[in-house]
Amino acid sequence: MDLELAHLYLSFGHEEIMVGNFIADSVKGRQIERFSEKIREGIRLHRQIDEFTDNHPIVENSKARIRHRYRKYSGVIIDMFYDHFLAAGWSTYSDDNLIEFTRESYKLFFKHYVILPPRMKRTLPFMAAGNWLASYAETENISLALKGMSRRTKFNSGMENAGEELKVHYDDFKGDFAEFFPEIIEFSKNKIKAVQ
């Protein structure tokens, strides 16, 4: 799961697009055909956001800062760091309260629970109970999330130590995010506008 909070924010209140954005990583191949057109748009938007992010020079700069230690996992770690900066600076990007936004998001996902992929059905109750998305505002919770992800990887990722990278290079990563995020906002708005 990557840029979870950002993907929801970048759906800009379009409910079915938000659902698609939420489940996209768990939808493989032709499984996309099971969903309504609007949810498919959300799945496609998620993938477009990922591609834009993965190939952006600012994000590459962030990844380069830690790649020597985390290699292929550096992108996952940076996604988590960027979600932290979005949560911590939420009022910069949204007039909505973060807690209210995340609660409404969970409510929306439970409303569509029957169509969620099995992985998301298992994860959602834990996400909602602990309000993982809002908890990303605290660096300690980013560290805990990365430790949990490390336990689930097949290989030795080192992600259990990555929270320290956030603390050491905090201002550098924060600067990268502040420069990058307005660009992904504009990108996502244009993609949504194109399919409305």
C-alpha positions in Angstrom: 0.0 0.0 0.0 1.5 3.3 -1.0 0.6 6.9 -0.5 -2.7 5.8 1.0 -3.7 9.2 2.4 -2.5 11.0 -0.6 -4.5 8.8 -3.0 -7.7 9.5 -1.1 -7.0 13.2 -1.0 -6.2 13.2 -4.7 -9.7 11.8 -5.5 -11.1 15.2 -4.6 -14.4 14.0 -3.1 -15.4 11.8 -5.9 -16.7 8.8 -3.9 -16.4 6.0 -6.4 -13.1 7.3 -7.7 -11.9 7.3 -4.0 -13.0 3.6 -3.6 -11.1 2.7 -6.7 -8.1 4.6 -5.6 -8.2 2.8 -2.2 -8.4 -0.8 -3.7 -6.2 -0.4 -6.7 -3.1 -2.2 -5.4 -5.3 -5.3 -4.7 -6.8 -5.4 -8.2 -4.8 -7.4 -10.6 -5.2 -7.9 -14.4 -8.8 -8.5 -15.6 -10.2 -8.2 -12.1 -10.7 -4.5 -12.9 -13.7 -5.5 -15.1 -15.7 -6.6 -12.0 -16.2 -3.0 -10.9 -18.3 -0.1 -12.0 -16.9 2.4 -14.5 -16.4 5.1 -11.9 -14.5 2.7 -9.6 -12.4 1.6 -12.6 -11.6 5.3 -13.1 -10.3 5.4 -9.5 -8.2 2.3 -10.1 -6.7 3.8 -13.3 -6.1 7.2 -11.5 -4.3 5.4 -8.7 -2.0 3.8 -11.3 -1.4 7.1 -13.1 -0.6 8.8 -9.8 1.9 6.0 -9.0 3.6 6.3 -12.4 3.8 10.1 -12.2 5.2 9.8 -8.7 7.7 7.0 -9.4 9.2 8.9 -12.4 9.3 12.4 -10.9 12.7 13.9 -10.4 11.9 15.4 -7.0 10.7 12.0 -5.7 13.8 10.4 -7.3 15.9 12.9 -5.2 14.1 11.7 -2.1 14.7 8.0 -2.9 18.3 8.7 -3.8 18.9 9.9 -0.2 18.1 6.4 1.2 18.6 4.0 -1.8 22.0 2.8 -0.6 20.4 1.4 2.5 17.0 0.3 1.3 17.4 -0.4 -2.4 14.1 -1.4 -4.0 12.2 -0.6 -0.9 13.2 3.1 -1.0 10.1 4.0 -3.0 7.7 2.4 -0.5 9.5 4.3 2.3 9.3 7.6 0.6 5.6 7.1 -0.1 5.1 6.7 3.7 7.2 9.7 4.4 5.1 11.8 2.0 1.9 10.6 3.6 3.3 11.8 6.9 4.0 15.3 5.5 0.5 15.4 4.0 -1.1 14.4 7.3 1.1 16.7 9.4 0.4 19.6 7.1 -3.1 18.7 6.3 -4.5 22.2 6.9 -2.2 23.6 4.2 -4.0 21.4 1.6 -7.6 21.0 2.9 -10.3 23.0 4.7 -11.6 19.7 6.1 -10.5 18.4 9.4 -8.1 15.4 9.0 -9.9 13.2 11.6 -13.3 13.9 10.0 -11.9 13.3 6.4 -10.4 9.9 7.4 -13.6 8.8 9.4 -15.8 9.7 6.4 -13.3 7.7 4.1 -13.6 4.6 6.3 -17.4 5.0 6.3 -17.4 5.1 2.5 -15.3 2.0 2.3 -17.5 0.1 4.7 -20.5 1.2 2.5 -18.8 -0.6 -0.4 -17.4 -3.5 1.7 -19.1 -6.2 -0.4 -17.1 -5.3 -3.5 -13.7 -4.8 -1.7 -10.9 -7.3 -2.6 -10.3 -9.9 0.2 -7.1 -8.2 1.3 -8.9 -4.9 1.8 -11.7 -6.5 3.6 -9.2 -7.9 6.1 -7.3 -4.7 6.5 -10.1 -2.1 6.6 -11.4 -2.9 10.2 -7.9 -2.5 11.6 -7.3 0.7 9.6 -10.5 2.2 10.8 -10.1 1.1 14.5 -6.7 2.6 14.7 -7.3 5.4 12.2 -4.0 4.6 10.5 -4.4 7.4 8.0 -4.7 10.2 10.5 -2.0 8.6 12.7 0.6 9.1 9.9 0.8 12.7 11.2 3.1 11.4 14.0 6.6 10.3 13.1 6.4 7.5 15.7 3.4 6.0 13.8 5.3 6.1 10.5 8.1 4.1 12.2 5.6 1.6 13.6 3.9 1.2 10.1 7.3 0.6 8.5 8.2 -2.0 11.1 5.0 -3.8 10.3 5.6 -3.6 6.6 9.1 -5.0 7.2 7.7 -8.0 8.9 5.5 -8.8 5.9 8.2 -8.5 3.2 9.7 -11.8 1.8 13.2 -10.4 1.9 15.2 -8.5 4.5 14.1 -4.9 3.7 15.6 -3.0 6.6 12.4 -0.9 6.7 12.2 -1.5 10.4 15.0 1.1 10.7 13.7 3.6 8.1 11.8 5.8 10.6 15.2 7.0 11.7 15.9 8.3 8.2 12.8 10.5 8.4 14.1 12.0 11.7 17.7 12.5 10.4 16.7 14.1 7.0 13.3 15.5 8.1 13.7 19.0 6.6 15.1 17.7 3.3 12.2 15.2 2.8 9.7 17.9 3.9 11.2 20.3 1.3 10.9 17.6 -1.4 7.3 17.0 -0.5 6.3 20.7 -0.4 7.8 21.1 -3.9 6.3 17.9 -5.3 2.7 17.9 -3.9 1.3 20.9 -5.8 2.4 19.1 -9.1 0.6 15.9 -8.2 -2.5 17.9 -7.2 -2.6 19.5 -10.6 -1.9 16.2 -12.4 -4.7 14.4 -10.6 -7.2 17.2 -11.1 -6.6 17.2 -14.8 -6.9 13.4 -15.0 -10.3 13.5 -13.2 -11.5 16.4 -15.3 -10.7 14.4 -18.4 -13.1 11.6 -17.5 -16.0 13.7 -16.0 
